[in-house]
Amino acid sequence: MSANVLELLPIDITRWAAGNTGIPYVTTIESGRAGPHVLLTALTHGNEVCGAHALDFLLEQGVQPTHGRLTFAFANVGAYERFDATRPTESRFLDEDLNRVWSPEILDGPRQSRELARARALRPVVAAADYLLDIHSMQTGAPALMLCGLQAKGRRLAAEVGVPPLVVADAGHKAGPRMRDFGDFGDEASPKTALLVECGQHWSLAARDVALDTALRFLIAVDVIDPHWAIARLSARAVPQRFIRVTDAITITSPDFRFHSPFEGMEVIPRAGTVIADDGDHDVATPYDDCVLIMPSRRMVVGQTAVRFGRFEA
């Protein structure tokens, strides 16, 4: 789907504004029985609207945990509320990327921004969660994929969820740590586990369907809701997954960074040494045969990730 076509638009989520946790747009549903704390987050980037559709649907449908507790958080609502269909990409954030601030050094540091204020408000909820699914979407029409982190526990949970068909193990971005890597989520010794799903192109109807399907299957996998309730609301059949390990993240060093082709993502470059981009005065080339290009960016900003290189694994 073309990034210029807006099939999926923001919806009114103000009915969830008060929440019930003391944090705006954060709602927790208690089962009254011992069990895990499961957190679903949407709108970590304000222009990635599919997650808002999915969380709104689950809340409207009256989802209930069978044990433990289930929390829904609409993250960067301030950016979401700035959505303008004539400039849809500009509502990604207000001051800075909310998904690059998730370390104690940044959260406890002196820097101030509207995203940091929101992250600091959300921090107790994120830190308390045993399982997290952070729902995102992509600039291009690349296939949906799950980002499971580098730990084996993330890969296991991604396999138990079973969707999307592509699972990517990566370390994140030099620009700053993501929510899914925060605290115990990034520690193999801790059972706490987080996944980040990229549901497809931002404004495609397919992204909404992937977001809801993944959320339901995630809740089944962590055994927090009645699977029959969830299965009745699934829209797609799971297919075999393929796993990709990221080996290199290419960070933009020059304002003149340019790709040689309009890559969408998940292209496989057959030969090592193939030049795919120029970063100022040096070439960016694939490091090995059958190199997978993961989430090439359309935002050419110095210090941000341009693309990641990966290999398919057994």
C-alpha positions in Angstrom: 0.0 0.0 0.0 1.2 3.5 -0.8 2.1 5.7 2.2 0.0 8.4 0.6 -3.2 6.5 0.9 -4.9 6.9 4.3 -7.3 3.9 4.8 -6.9 3.9 8.6 -7.4 7.1 10.5 -7.3 8.0 14.2 -10.4 7.3 16.3 -11.7 9.1 19.3 -10.2 7.5 22.4 -11.2 10.2 24.9 -13.6 7.9 26.7 -10.5 6.1 28.0 -8.8 9.4 29.1 -9.5 9.1 32.8 -8.4 5.5 33.1 -8.4 4.1 36.6 -4.8 4.1 37.7 -4.2 7.8 38.3 -2.3 8.0 35.0 -4.3 9.5 32.1 -5.2 6.9 29.4 -4.0 3.9 31.5 -6.6 1.4 32.5 -6.0 -1.8 34.6 -8.5 -4.6 34.8 -8.1 -6.8 37.9 -9.2 -10.5 37.9 -9.1 -10.8 41.7 -6.9 -13.9 41.3 -3.1 -14.3 41.5 -1.4 -14.1 38.2 0.8 -12.1 35.8 0.6 -8.4 35.1 0.2 -8.1 31.3 0.6 -4.7 29.6 -0.5 -3.7 26.1 0.7 -0.4 24.8 -0.3 1.6 21.8 0.6 5.0 20.4 4.2 4.9 21.5 4.4 6.9 18.3 1.4 9.1 17.8 1.0 8.5 14.1 0.9 4.7 14.5 -2.8 4.4 14.9 -3.5 0.7 14.5 -2.7 0.0 18.1 -5.2 2.6 19.2 -7.9 0.7 17.2 -6.9 -2.6 18.8 -6.9 -1.4 22.4 -10.1 0.5 21.9 -11.8 -2.7 20.5 -10.6 -4.8 23.4 -11.7 -2.4 26.0 -15.1 -1.8 24.2 -15.6 -5.6 24.0 -15.1 -5.9 27.8 -12.0 -8.1 27.8 -11.5 -9.7 31.2 -8.4 -11.4 32.6 -9.0 -14.9 34.0 -6.3 -14.3 36.6 -3.7 -11.6 37.2 -4.3 -8.2 35.8 -4.4 -6.6 32.4 -3.4 -3.0 31.7 -4.0 -0.9 28.6 -1.9 2.2 28.0 -2.3 4.7 25.2 1.2 6.3 25.3 1.8 9.4 23.3 -1.7 10.8 23.2 -0.4 14.3 22.9 1.2 13.5 19.5 -1.8 11.4 18.4 -4.1 14.4 19.0 -2.0 16.5 16.6 -2.8 14.2 13.6 -3.3 16.1 10.4 -4.3 14.0 7.3 -2.5 16.4 5.1 0.8 15.9 7.0 0.3 12.5 8.6 3.9 11.7 9.5 4.3 14.8 11.6 2.4 13.4 14.6 5.0 10.8 15.4 6.1 12.8 18.5 6.0 16.3 20.0 9.6 16.9 21.1 11.4 13.6 20.8 10.9 9.9 20.1 9.1 8.4 23.1 10.7 5.0 22.2 14.3 6.1 22.6 14.2 7.2 26.3 13.8 4.0 28.2 16.9 3.8 30.4 17.3 4.9 34.0 20.1 7.3 32.9 17.7 9.2 30.7 14.5 8.9 32.8 16.4 10.0 36.0 18.5 12.6 34.1 18.0 16.3 33.9 16.7 16.5 30.4 13.1 17.7 29.9 10.6 17.1 27.1 6.9 16.2 26.8 7.8 12.7 25.8 10.1 12.3 28.8 7.3 13.6 31.1 5.0 11.0 29.7 7.6 8.2 29.9 8.3 9.1 33.5 4.5 8.9 34.3 4.3 5.5 32.5 7.4 4.1 34.1 5.8 2.5 37.2 3.3 0.7 35.0 6.0 -0.6 32.5 8.3 -1.6 35.4 5.5 -3.5 37.1 4.5 -5.5 34.0 5.5 -9.2 33.7 4.7 -9.2 30.0 4.5 -6.3 27.5 3.3 -6.1 23.9 4.1 -2.7 22.4 2.1 -2.2 19.2 3.7 -0.2 16.3 3.4 0.2 12.5 5.8 1.1 9.7 6.5 3.9 7.2 6.6 1.5 4.2 4.4 -1.4 2.9 6.9 -4.0 4.2 5.4 -7.2 5.7 4.5 -7.1 9.4 7.1 -8.4 11.8 7.7 -9.0 15.5 10.8 -7.6 17.3 11.7 -10.0 20.0 15.0 -8.6 21.3 18.2 -10.6 21.7 17.2 -12.8 24.6 16.0 -16.4 24.1 12.9 -15.6 26.2 11.7 -13.1 23.7 12.2 -15.6 20.8 10.3 -18.2 22.8 7.4 -15.9 23.5 7.3 -14.7 19.9 7.0 -18.4 18.8 4.2 -19.0 21.2 2.3 -16.0 19.9 2.8 -17.4 16.4 2.2 -14.2 14.4 3.4 -12.3 12.4 5.2 -14.7 10.1 8.5 -12.8 10.5 10.4 -12.5 13.8 13.4 -10.2 14.1 16.0 -10.4 16.9 17.7 -7.1 17.3 19.4 -4.9 19.9 17.5 -1.7 19.2 18.9 1.7 18.2 22.0 3.8 19.1 19.7 6.8 19.4 18.3 5.4 22.7 16.6 2.3 24.2 13.1 1.2 23.5 10.3 0.4 26.0 10.5 -3.3 25.1 14.2 -3.3 26.2 13.6 -1.5 29.5 14.8 -2.9 32.8 14.1 -6.6 33.4 12.7 -7.0 29.9 16.3 -6.9 28.6 17.7 -9.2 31.3 17.8 -12.9 30.3 17.9 -13.9 34.0 14.4 -12.3 34.6 11.2 -14.0 33.4 9.7 -10.7 32.4 9.4 -10.6 28.7 8.4 -7.9 26.1 7.7 -8.0 22.4 7.2 -5.1 19.9 5.1 -5.8 16.8 5.3 -3.8 13.6 1.9 -4.3 12.1 2.5 -3.0 8.5 2.1 0.4 6.9 0.8 3.1 9.3 -2.5 3.8 7.6 -3.5 0.5 6.1 -6.6 -1.4 7.2 -4.4 -4.5 7.2 -2.3 -3.0 10.0 -5.4 -2.7 12.2 -6.2 -6.4 11.6 -2.6 -7.5 12.4 -2.6 -5.3 15.6 -5.8 -6.9 17.0 -4.9 -10.4 15.9 -1.4 -10.1 17.5 -2.8 -8.7 20.7 -5.4 -11.5 21.0 -2.8 -14.2 20.4 -0.4 -12.5 22.8 -3.0 -12.6 25.5 -3.6 -16.3 24.8 0.2 -17.1 24.8 0.7 -15.5 28.3 -2.4 -17.3 29.5 -4.2 -14.3 30.9 -7.6 -14.5 29.2 -10.1 -17.1 28.2 -8.7 -18.5 24.9 -12.2 -19.2 23.6 -13.2 -15.6 24.0 -10.1 -14.5 22.1 -10.3 -17.2 19.3 -13.8 -16.0 18.5 -12.4 -12.6 17.6 -9.4 -13.7 15.6 -9.5 -12.7 11.9 -6.5 -14.7 10.4 -4.9 -18.1 10.6 -1.3 -18.3 11.8 1.3 -19.4 9.3 4.8 -20.8 9.9 7.3 -18.2 11.2 10.7 -17.3 9.9 13.4 -15.9 12.3 15.9 -13.2 11.4 18.9 -12.1 13.5 20.0 -8.5 13.1 23.8 -8.3 12.7 24.3 -4.6 11.9 22.3 -1.4 12.5 23.3 1.4 10.1 23.2 4.8 11.9 23.0 7.9 9.8 26.1 10.1 10.1 25.5 12.6 7.3 22.6 14.8 6.4 23.3 13.6 2.8 22.4 9.9 3.5 20.6 8.5 0.4 19.5 5.0 -0.5 20.2 3.9 -4.1 16.7 2.4 -4.4 13.3 3.0 -2.8 13.6 0.0 -0.5 10.4 -1.1 1.3 11.9 -3.6 3.7 12.6 -7.3 3.8 14.4 -7.2 0.4 17.1 -9.9 0.3 20.4 -8.7 -1.3 22.1 -11.7 -2.8 25.7 -10.6 -2.9 28.0 -9.3 -0.1 29.5 -5.9 -0.9 26.4 -4.6 -2.7 26.3 -0.8 -2.1 22.8 0.1 -1.1 23.3 3.7 0.1 25.6 6.7 0.4 26.2 8.2 3.8 28.0 11.4 2.9 31.3 10.5 1.5 31.3 6.7 2.2 29.3 3.8 0.8 26.9 1.6 2.8 27.3 -2.0 1.6 25.9 -5.3 2.6 28.2 -7.4 4.8 27.3 -10.9 3.6 25.4 -12.8 1.0 21.6 -13.0 1.3 21.4 -9.9 3.5 17.9 -8.9 4.6 17.1 -5.2 4.7 15.0 -4.5 7.7 12.8 -1.4 8.1 14.7 1.1 5.9 13.8 4.5 7.1 12.3 7.4 5.2 13.5 9.8 8.0 17.0 10.8 7.1 18.0 12.3 10.5 21.6 12.2 11.7 21.9 9.8 14.7 18.9 7.7 13.7 18.8 4.2 12.3 18.7 4.1 8.5 18.3 0.4 8.1 19.2 -2.9 9.8 21.0 -5.9 8.2 19.9 -9.4 9.1 20.2 -13.0 8.3 17.5 -15.7 8.2 18.1 -18.4 10.9 16.9 -22.0 11.2 
